[in-house]
Amino acid sequence: MEKITVYTDGGCSGNPGPGGWACVIIADKTPLQLSGGEKLTTNNRMELTAAIAALSHIKKTPSLSDIPVEVNIDSQYVKNGITKWIFSWKNKGWITADKKPVKNKELWMQLDELNMSMNVEWNWVKGHAGIEYNELCDSLCQKEIALHR
């Protein structure tokens, strides 16, 4: 297997409100679906949680842990955060460009640790654009939101 392909999504009904996250991990052409949710959360927290869940699962699975990962995510917040903004946040003590504490710092720290210990490529994909596994993640998120209402 040359790489693992991952799709993630997160969202909530109201922001904050009941939320859900989901990911599909495709290794050896076999898709694995993971999802979860919370009663009171934000869209950004759920997007981050989906990415963390996917990478955590891969990292703790010995047969997958050393294989490059391609993450396809429809959140510009997470994609830009982990590939661009995080370096400045860490250098400034987790303070943003407008001198405010980074929101969701504990999730960013988890994602950063996973990202730095793995070979991860981050790709932004347009949400609600008919991309099979992105649509599946969205559907799983909606089910989780309903469960946590």
C-alpha positions as CSV (number, residue, x, y, z in Angstrom):
1,M,0.0,0.0,0.0
2,E,1.6,3.3,-1.1
3,K,-0.7,5.6,0.9
4,I,-3.8,5.9,3.1
5,T,-6.5,8.2,2.0
6,V,-8.7,10.0,4.6
7,Y,-11.8,12.1,4.3
8,T,-13.0,14.1,7.3
9,D,-15.9,16.4,8.2
10,G,-17.4,18.0,11.3
11,G,-20.3,20.3,12.0
12,C,-23.0,21.3,14.4
13,S,-26.6,22.5,14.5
14,G,-26.2,26.0,15.8
15,N,-22.7,27.2,16.6
16,P,-22.4,26.3,19.4
17,G,-24.9,23.4,19.5
18,P,-25.1,19.7,19.2
19,G,-22.3,18.5,16.9
20,G,-20.9,15.6,15.0
21,W,-17.6,14.5,13.4
22,A,-16.8,11.8,11.0
23,C,-13.9,10.3,9.0
24,V,-13.4,7.6,6.4
25,I,-10.0,6.0,6.4
26,I,-9.2,4.1,3.2
27,A,-6.4,1.6,3.5
28,D,-6.0,-1.3,1.0
29,K,-9.2,-0.1,-0.7
30,T,-11.2,-0.9,2.4
31,P,-13.1,2.1,3.8
32,L,-13.4,2.4,7.6
33,Q,-16.0,4.8,9.0
34,L,-15.5,6.5,12.4
35,S,-17.9,9.1,13.9
36,G,-18.9,10.7,17.1
37,G,-20.4,13.8,18.6
38,E,-21.0,16.1,21.5
39,K,-24.1,17.7,23.0
40,L,-22.6,21.3,23.0
41,T,-19.7,22.1,20.7
42,T,-18.6,24.2,17.7
43,N,-18.1,23.5,14.0
44,N,-14.4,24.1,14.3
45,R,-14.0,21.7,17.3
46,M,-15.8,19.0,15.4
47,E,-13.6,19.5,12.2
48,L,-10.5,19.3,14.4
49,T,-11.8,16.2,16.2
50,A,-12.5,14.4,13.0
51,A,-8.9,14.9,11.8
52,I,-7.5,13.9,15.2
53,A,-9.6,10.7,15.3
54,A,-8.5,9.7,11.8
55,L,-4.8,10.2,12.5
56,S,-5.0,8.7,16.0
57,H,-6.6,5.5,14.6
58,I,-3.9,5.2,11.9
59,K,-1.1,5.9,14.4
60,K,-2.2,3.3,16.8
61,T,-2.7,0.6,14.1
62,P,0.7,-1.0,13.7
63,S,0.1,-2.1,10.1
64,L,-0.8,1.5,9.1
65,S,1.4,3.7,11.3
66,D,4.3,4.1,8.9
67,I,2.3,4.6,5.7
68,P,2.0,8.1,4.2
69,V,-1.5,9.7,4.7
70,E,-3.5,12.0,2.4
71,V,-6.1,13.9,4.4
72,N,-8.9,15.4,2.3
73,I,-10.8,18.0,4.4
74,D,-13.4,20.6,3.6
75,S,-12.4,22.9,6.4
76,Q,-10.0,25.7,5.4
77,Y,-9.7,26.5,9.1
78,V,-8.1,23.1,9.8
79,K,-6.1,22.8,6.6
80,N,-4.6,26.3,6.9
81,G,-4.2,26.0,10.6
82,I,-2.1,22.8,10.5
83,T,-0.1,23.7,7.4
84,K,0.5,27.5,7.8
85,W,-0.7,29.2,11.0
86,I,0.4,26.7,13.6
87,F,4.1,27.6,13.2
88,S,3.5,31.2,14.1
89,W,1.1,30.3,16.9
90,K,3.7,28.1,18.5
91,N,6.5,30.7,18.1
92,K,4.2,33.3,19.8
93,G,3.2,31.1,22.7
94,W,-0.2,30.1,21.1
95,I,-1.2,33.7,20.4
96,T,-2.8,34.6,17.1
97,A,-1.8,37.4,14.7
98,D,-4.4,39.7,16.4
99,K,-2.8,39.0,19.8
100,K,-5.6,36.7,21.1
101,P,-5.2,33.2,22.5
102,V,-5.6,30.4,19.9
103,K,-9.0,28.9,20.2
104,N,-9.1,25.1,20.6
105,K,-5.5,25.1,21.6
106,E,-5.7,21.6,23.2
107,L,-7.1,20.2,20.0
108,W,-4.5,22.0,17.9
109,M,-1.7,20.6,20.1
110,Q,-3.0,17.0,19.7
111,L,-3.3,17.5,15.9
112,D,0.1,19.0,15.7
113,E,1.7,16.1,17.6
114,L,0.1,13.6,15.3
115,N,0.9,15.6,12.2
116,M,4.6,16.0,13.2
117,S,5.0,12.3,13.9
118,M,3.5,11.1,10.6
119,N,3.9,11.7,6.9
120,V,0.7,13.7,6.3
121,E,-0.4,15.6,3.1
122,W,-3.3,18.0,3.6
123,N,-5.7,18.7,0.8
124,W,-8.7,21.0,0.8
125,V,-11.8,19.6,-1.0
126,K,-15.0,21.5,-1.6
127,G,-17.8,20.4,0.7
128,H,-21.2,19.4,-0.8
129,A,-19.7,19.0,-4.2
130,G,-20.6,15.3,-4.8
131,I,-17.2,13.9,-3.6
132,E,-18.3,10.4,-2.5
133,Y,-16.4,10.0,0.8
134,N,-16.8,13.7,1.7
135,E,-20.5,13.3,1.3
136,L,-20.5,10.1,3.4
137,C,-18.7,12.0,6.2
138,D,-21.3,14.8,6.0
139,S,-24.1,12.2,6.3
140,L,-22.4,10.5,9.3
141,C,-22.0,14.0,10.9
142,Q,-25.7,14.7,10.4
143,K,-26.6,11.4,12.1
144,E,-24.3,12.2,15.1
145,I,-25.8,15.7,15.4
146,A,-29.3,14.1,15.5
147,L,-28.1,11.7,18.2
148,H,-26.8,14.5,20.4
149,R,-29.8,16.8,20.1
